[in-house]
């Protein structure tokens, strides 16, 4: 992915660098630990009262998540290190190291990667990670630390970048093990010559097909296949993304699940961005533009239906509020990637980032969770807020100047 060009001025980049460093200082001052969007059942009180069944668990998690205030300290929810958050932050540090060459950033990223290796799940094929809290979704229940393909993919992307920058034999082994989990762990929902779909969690009983899961697995396998020179991974990546491409609506969007009726979520902001980024990751890693039309149509839909005129991230295509920090970060990442081939998207990345800094950033070094029609939730969920925004800022710092570096060969 080449540099975005000149849509970001030198003063813009300096401002974003200052925010990135302040945000990293906040993260390090918190020892990389914080509260999480779905961690309500880490409360011993709520776990004892509501942890026994699907619907009581959902009620407890949703009540904490939707509260206008951060009630976690009152409920005894501990601050914890989120493995996906560690992966996002490590990747952000590697991006900034590629842009600025500070050895401290590389060393810090490697410390996080080593920490992740020590937190990997046991009892499953390959190498995998899950959330550090019990999590009940409509389609499954995941106990604390139970691995899933979404967390594992995002950590996998950090390992890919770490391999490019360090050439570590240990990280190369990790790539193969991550690929084993994503490809072989239960449950494979479809597997034929043209398409493949895998489940969110490695539970043979789960048949819930979530759209971004095969997209993320495919994008990682493409990048790992590129690094390792493995044609098998690249072929499997194409089948996984074929499945996702096949589910694009005639107007360029994706539902959260297939079939769409399995979830009340329709076309939301950040999952749309993630799917689009996965197609672009595949293109860059494989040099195969088979999904070019799918990507362009989806990108146009995303730009037109998921952002307000001032850059605020809409919650869904048909629902403006709340403005969520994850939507802002995902939009910035998506548009920065898109600008490598369509420069006008660089202006969108700048518009969204500047709106975010003006509306959802606290100068003490953290980003707010959400902005509703009536109020702003002025607290930080470390992975959801600072983790994602560090990743977004790092992409701008790495690719947002005329001399931006290349993803394929750091």
C-alpha positions as CSV (number, residue, x, y, z in Angstrom):
1,X,0.0,0.0,0.0
2,X,1.8,3.1,-1.2
3,X,1.6,6.5,0.5
4,X,-1.7,8.3,0.5
5,X,-0.1,11.4,-1.0
6,X,-0.4,15.0,0.0
7,X,-3.9,15.2,1.6
8,X,-2.2,15.4,5.0
9,X,0.0,18.4,5.6
10,X,3.2,18.4,7.7
11,X,1.3,20.2,10.5
12,X,-1.5,17.5,10.2
13,X,1.1,14.7,10.6
14,X,2.7,16.5,13.5
15,X,-0.6,16.9,15.3
16,X,-1.5,13.2,14.7
17,X,2.0,12.1,15.9
18,X,1.5,14.1,19.1
19,X,-1.9,12.5,19.7
20,X,-0.5,9.0,19.0
21,X,2.3,9.5,21.5
22,X,0.0,10.9,24.2
23,X,-2.4,8.0,23.6
24,X,0.5,5.5,23.9
25,X,1.6,7.2,27.1
26,X,-1.9,6.7,28.5
27,X,-1.9,3.0,27.5
28,X,1.5,2.4,29.0
29,X,0.5,4.2,32.1
30,X,-2.4,1.8,32.4
31,X,-0.1,-1.1,32.0
32,X,-2.0,-2.0,28.8
33,X,-5.0,-2.9,30.9
34,X,-8.5,-1.4,30.9
35,X,-12.2,-2.0,30.8
36,X,-13.9,-3.7,27.8
37,X,-17.1,-3.3,26.0
38,X,-18.5,-6.8,26.8
39,X,-16.8,-7.5,30.1
40,X,-19.9,-7.2,32.4
41,X,-19.6,-10.8,33.5
42,X,-16.1,-10.2,34.8
43,X,-18.0,-8.6,37.7
44,X,-18.2,-11.2,40.4
45,X,-21.6,-9.8,41.4
46,X,-23.1,-10.1,37.9
47,X,-21.5,-13.4,37.3
48,X,-23.0,-14.9,40.4
49,X,-26.5,-13.4,39.7
50,X,-26.7,-13.7,36.0
51,X,-24.1,-16.1,34.7
52,X,-26.2,-19.2,34.6
53,X,-28.1,-19.0,31.4
54,X,-28.0,-17.5,27.9
55,X,-30.6,-14.7,28.3
56,X,-29.5,-13.6,31.8
57,X,-25.9,-13.4,30.6
58,X,-27.0,-11.3,27.6
59,X,-29.0,-9.0,29.9
60,X,-26.0,-8.5,32.2
61,X,-23.6,-7.8,29.4
62,X,-25.9,-5.5,27.5
63,X,-26.9,-3.5,30.6
64,X,-23.2,-2.7,31.4
65,X,-22.4,-2.0,27.8
66,X,-25.4,0.3,27.2
67,X,-25.1,2.3,30.5
68,X,-24.5,6.0,29.9
69,X,-21.9,5.8,32.7
70,X,-19.0,3.4,33.3
71,X,-20.5,1.3,36.1
72,X,-17.7,-1.3,35.9
73,X,-15.8,0.0,39.0
74,X,-18.9,-0.1,41.1
75,X,-19.6,-3.7,40.0
76,X,-16.0,-4.9,40.7
77,X,-15.1,-5.4,37.1
78,X,-11.2,-5.5,37.0
79,X,-9.0,-3.8,34.4
80,X,-7.5,-6.5,32.3
81,X,-5.2,-6.9,29.3
82,X,-7.3,-7.7,26.2
83,X,-5.4,-9.9,23.7
84,X,-7.0,-8.3,20.7
85,X,-6.1,-4.9,22.1
86,X,-2.5,-6.0,22.6
87,X,-2.4,-7.1,18.9
88,X,-3.8,-3.8,17.7
89,X,-1.3,-1.8,19.8
90,X,1.7,-4.0,18.7
91,X,0.7,-3.5,15.1
92,X,0.4,0.2,15.6
93,X,3.9,0.4,17.1
94,X,5.2,-1.6,14.2
95,X,3.6,0.8,11.7
96,X,5.1,3.8,13.5
97,X,8.5,2.1,13.6
98,X,8.3,1.6,9.9
99,X,7.5,5.3,9.4
100,X,10.0,6.8,11.9
101,X,12.6,4.1,12.7
102,X,12.6,4.5,16.5
103,X,14.1,1.3,18.0
104,X,12.0,1.9,21.2
105,X,8.8,1.3,19.2
106,X,10.1,-2.0,17.7
107,X,11.2,-3.2,21.1
108,X,7.9,-2.3,22.7
109,X,6.0,-4.1,19.9
110,X,8.1,-7.2,20.4
111,X,7.4,-7.2,24.1
112,X,3.7,-7.2,23.4
113,X,4.1,-10.0,20.8
114,X,6.0,-12.1,23.3
115,X,3.3,-11.4,25.9
116,X,0.7,-12.6,23.4
117,X,2.5,-15.8,22.9
118,X,2.3,-16.5,26.6
119,X,-1.4,-15.8,26.6
120,X,-2.3,-18.3,23.8
121,X,-5.2,-20.7,24.4
122,X,-4.5,-24.4,25.0
123,X,-6.3,-27.5,23.9
124,X,-7.0,-26.3,20.3
125,X,-5.2,-26.8,17.0
126,X,-2.4,-24.4,16.3
127,X,-2.1,-21.1,18.0
128,X,-5.2,-19.0,19.1
129,X,-6.6,-16.4,21.4
130,X,-9.9,-15.3,22.9
131,X,-11.3,-12.7,25.2
132,X,-10.4,-12.5,28.8
133,X,-14.1,-12.4,29.9
134,X,-17.1,-14.7,29.5
135,X,-19.0,-13.6,26.5
136,X,-22.6,-14.5,25.5
137,X,-23.7,-13.7,21.9
138,X,-26.9,-14.7,20.2
139,X,-25.2,-17.5,18.4
140,X,-22.9,-18.9,21.1
141,X,-21.4,-18.7,24.5
142,X,-17.6,-18.3,24.9
143,X,-16.2,-18.9,28.4
144,X,-13.3,-16.7,29.6
145,X,-10.2,-17.2,27.3
146,X,-12.1,-19.4,24.9
147,X,-10.4,-18.7,21.5
148,X,-12.1,-17.3,18.4
149,X,-11.1,-16.6,14.9
150,X,-11.7,-12.8,15.1
151,X,-9.2,-12.2,17.9
152,X,-6.8,-14.7,16.5
153,X,-6.9,-13.0,13.0
154,X,-6.2,-9.5,14.4
155,X,-3.3,-10.9,16.5
156,X,-2.1,-12.7,13.4
157,X,-1.9,-9.5,11.4
158,X,0.5,-8.2,14.1
159,X,2.7,-11.3,13.7
160,X,2.8,-10.8,9.9
161,X,4.1,-7.3,10.4
162,X,6.5,-8.4,13.1
163,X,7.9,-11.0,10.6
164,X,8.5,-8.4,8.0
165,X,10.3,-6.1,10.4
166,X,12.3,-8.7,12.4
167,X,12.6,-11.9,10.2
168,X,12.1,-13.8,13.5
169,X,12.1,-17.6,13.0
170,X,9.8,-17.8,16.1
171,X,7.3,-15.5,14.5
172,X,7.3,-17.5,11.3
173,X,6.4,-20.6,13.3
174,X,3.6,-18.7,14.9
175,X,2.2,-17.7,11.5
176,X,1.9,-21.4,10.5
177,X,0.3,-22.3,13.8
178,X,-2.2,-19.4,13.6
179,X,-3.0,-20.5,10.0
180,X,-3.7,-24.0,11.4
181,X,-6.2,-22.7,13.9
182,X,-8.0,-20.5,11.4
183,X,-8.2,-23.2,8.7
184,X,-8.6,-26.4,10.6
185,X,-10.3,-25.8,14.0
186,X,-14.0,-26.5,14.2
187,X,-16.4,-25.5,12.8
188,X,-16.1,-25.5,9.0
189,X,-19.5,-24.4,7.7
190,X,-18.9,-24.8,4.0
191,X,-15.9,-26.2,2.1
192,X,-16.0,-26.9,-1.6
193,X,-13.9,-26.2,-4.6
194,X,-15.0,-22.5,-4.9
195,X,-16.0,-21.4,-1.4
196,X,-15.2,-21.9,2.3
197,X,-16.8,-20.5,5.4
198,X,-15.6,-21.0,9.0
199,X,-17.3,-20.3,12.3
200,X,-16.5,-17.7,14.9
201,X,-15.6,-20.1,17.6
202,X,-14.1,-23.7,17.5
203,X,-17.3,-25.3,18.8
204,X,-18.6,-28.1,16.5
205,X,-22.2,-27.2,17.6
206,X,-22.0,-23.6,16.4
207,X,-23.5,-23.1,12.9
208,X,-23.7,-19.3,13.1
209,X,-22.0,-17.7,10.0
210,X,-20.7,-14.2,10.8
211,X,-19.6,-12.4,7.7
212,X,-16.3,-10.9,8.9
213,X,-15.0,-14.2,10.2
214,X,-14.1,-15.9,6.9
215,X,-13.1,-12.4,5.6
216,X,-10.5,-12.0,8.4
217,X,-9.3,-15.6,8.2
218,X,-8.9,-15.3,4.4
219,X,-7.0,-12.0,4.7
220,X,-4.6,-13.5,7.2
221,X,-4.0,-16.6,5.2
222,X,-3.3,-14.5,2.1
223,X,-0.7,-12.4,4.1
224,X,0.8,-15.5,5.7
225,X,0.9,-17.2,2.3
226,X,2.8,-14.3,0.9
227,X,5.3,-14.2,3.7
228,X,5.8,-18.0,3.7
229,X,5.5,-18.6,0.0
230,X,2.7,-21.0,0.6
231,X,0.3,-21.4,-2.4
232,X,-2.0,-23.5,-0.3
233,X,-2.7,-20.6,2.0
234,X,-3.3,-18.3,-0.9
235,X,-5.8,-20.7,-2.5
236,X,-7.7,-21.1,0.7
237,X,-7.8,-17.4,1.2
238,X,-9.4,-17.0,-2.2
239,X,-12.1,-19.6,-1.3
240,X,-12.9,-17.8,2.0
241,X,-13.2,-14.5,0.3
242,X,-15.2,-16.0,-2.5
243,X,-17.8,-16.9,0.1
244,X,-17.9,-13.3,1.5
245,X,-18.0,-11.8,-2.0
246,X,-20.9,-14.1,-2.9
247,X,-22.9,-12.6,0.0
248,X,-22.6,-9.0,-1.1
249,X,-26.0,-7.4,-1.6
250,X,-26.9,-6.0,-5.1
251,X,-26.3,-2.5,-3.6
252,X,-22.9,-3.2,-2.3
253,X,-23.4,-4.0,1.4
254,X,-23.1,-7.0,3.7
255,X,-25.3,-8.2,6.5
256,X,-23.6,-9.1,9.7
257,X,-24.7,-12.8,9.4
258,X,-25.7,-15.2,6.8
259,X,-28.6,-15.7,6.6
260,X,-29.4,-12.1,7.6
261,X,-32.2,-13.2,9.9
262,X,-29.7,-14.7,12.3
263,X,-28.9,-11.3,13.7
264,X,-30.7,-8.0,14.3
265,X,-27.6,-6.2,13.0
266,X,-28.0,-5.2,9.4
267,X,-25.3,-3.1,7.7
268,X,-23.2,-1.6,10.5
269,X,-20.2,0.7,10.2
270,X,-17.1,-1.1,11.5
271,X,-17.9,-4.6,10.3
272,X,-18.4,-3.2,6.8
273,X,-15.0,-1.5,7.0
274,X,-13.3,-4.7,8.2
275,X,-14.7,-6.7,5.3
276,X,-13.5,-4.1,2.8
277,X,-10.0,-4.0,4.4
278,X,-9.8,-7.8,4.1
279,X,-10.4,-7.7,0.4
280,X,-7.7,-5.1,0.0
281,X,-5.3,-7.2,2.2
282,X,-5.9,-10.1,-0.1
283,X,-5.3,-8.1,-3.2
284,X,-2.0,-6.8,-1.9
285,X,-0.8,-10.1,-0.5
286,X,-1.8,-12.2,-3.5
287,X,-1.5,-9.7,-6.4
288,X,-4.9,-11.1,-7.4
289,X,-7.5,-8.4,-8.2
290,X,-10.4,-10.9,-8.6
291,X,-12.4,-9.0,-6.0
292,X,-11.7,-5.5,-7.4
293,X,-15.3,-4.8,-8.4
294,X,-16.7,-6.1,-5.1
295,X,-14.3,-3.9,-3.2
296,X,-15.0,-0.7,-5.2
297,X,-18.8,-1.2,-5.0
298,X,-18.6,-1.9,-1.2
299,X,-16.3,1.1,-0.6
300,X,-18.7,3.4,-2.4
301,X,-21.6,2.1,-0.4
302,X,-19.6,2.5,2.8
303,X,-18.6,6.1,2.1
304,X,-22.1,7.1,1.1
305,X,-24.1,5.4,3.8
306,X,-21.9,5.2,6.9
307,X,-20.7,8.7,7.4
308,X,-22.2,12.2,7.9
309,X,-21.2,15.1,5.8
310,X,-18.8,16.4,8.6
311,X,-17.1,13.0,8.9
312,X,-19.1,11.6,11.9
313,X,-19.4,7.8,11.8
314,X,-23.0,6.6,11.5
315,X,-23.9,3.6,13.7
316,X,-25.6,1.8,10.8
317,X,-26.7,2.6,7.3
318,X,-30.2,3.5,8.5
319,X,-29.3,4.8,12.0
320,X,-27.0,7.8,12.8
321,X,-26.5,7.5,16.5
322,X,-24.5,6.6,18.5
323,X,-21.3,7.8,17.0
324,X,-18.9,5.0,18.1
325,X,-15.1,5.4,18.3
326,X,-14.7,2.0,16.7
327,X,-16.6,3.2,13.6
328,X,-14.4,6.3,13.4
329,X,-11.2,4.3,13.7
330,X,-12.3,1.6,11.2
331,X,-13.3,4.4,8.8
332,X,-9.9,6.0,9.0
333,X,-8.2,2.7,8.4
334,X,-10.4,1.8,5.5
335,X,-10.1,5.1,3.7
336,X,-6.3,5.3,4.2
337,X,-6.1,1.8,2.6
338,X,-8.4,2.8,-0.2
339,X,-6.5,6.0,-0.9
340,X,-3.5,4.0,-2.2
341,X,-5.5,3.3,-5.4
342,X,-8.1,6.0,-5.3
343,X,-6.6,9.2,-3.8
344,X,-9.9,10.9,-3.1
345,X,-10.4,8.6,-0.2
346,X,-7.5,10.2,1.6
347,X,-9.6,13.3,2.0
348,X,-12.3,11.1,3.7
349,X,-9.7,9.7,6.0
350,X,-8.7,13.2,7.0
351,X,-12.3,14.3,7.4
352,X,-13.1,11.4,9.8
353,X,-9.9,11.7,11.8
354,X,-10.2,15.5,12.3
355,X,-13.9,15.1,13.3
356,X,-12.8,12.4,15.8
357,X,-10.1,14.5,17.4
358,X,-12.5,17.5,17.7
359,X,-15.3,15.5,19.2
360,X,-14.1,12.3,20.9
361,X,-10.5,12.9,22.1
362,X,-9.5,13.9,25.6
363,X,-6.2,15.7,25.8
364,X,-5.2,13.5,28.7
365,X,-4.5,10.8,26.1
366,X,-7.7,8.8,25.6
367,X,-10.6,8.6,23.3
368,X,-14.3,8.6,24.4
369,X,-16.4,5.5,23.8
370,X,-19.6,7.0,22.2
371,X,-21.4,10.2,21.4
372,X,-25.2,9.9,21.5
373,X,-27.7,12.4,20.4
374,X,-28.0,13.8,24.0
375,X,-24.6,13.1,25.6
376,X,-21.0,11.9,25.2
377,X,-19.9,8.8,27.1
378,X,-16.6,10.3,28.2
379,X,-14.8,7.2,29.4
380,X,-12.3,4.9,27.7
381,X,-12.6,1.2,27.0
382,X,-9.0,0.6,26.3
383,X,-9.1,-1.9,23.4
384,X,-12.3,-0.5,21.9
385,X,-11.2,3.1,22.1
386,X,-7.4,3.6,22.4
387,X,-6.4,0.3,20.8
388,X,-8.4,1.0,17.6
389,X,-7.5,4.7,17.5
390,X,-3.8,4.0,17.9
391,X,-4.1,1.6,15.0
392,X,-5.9,4.2,12.9
393,X,-3.4,7.0,13.8
394,X,-0.4,4.7,13.1
395,X,-1.8,3.9,9.6
396,X,-2.0,7.6,8.9
397,X,1.5,8.2,10.2
398,X,2.9,5.4,8.1
399,X,1.0,5.9,4.8
400,X,-0.4,9.4,5.1
401,X,2.5,11.3,3.7
402,X,4.0,11.5,0.2
403,X,6.8,9.2,1.3
404,X,4.5,6.5,2.9
405,X,6.1,3.1,3.0
406,X,4.9,-0.2,1.5
407,X,3.0,-3.0,3.2
408,X,4.4,-5.6,0.9
409,X,8.1,-4.9,1.6
410,X,8.8,-2.7,4.7
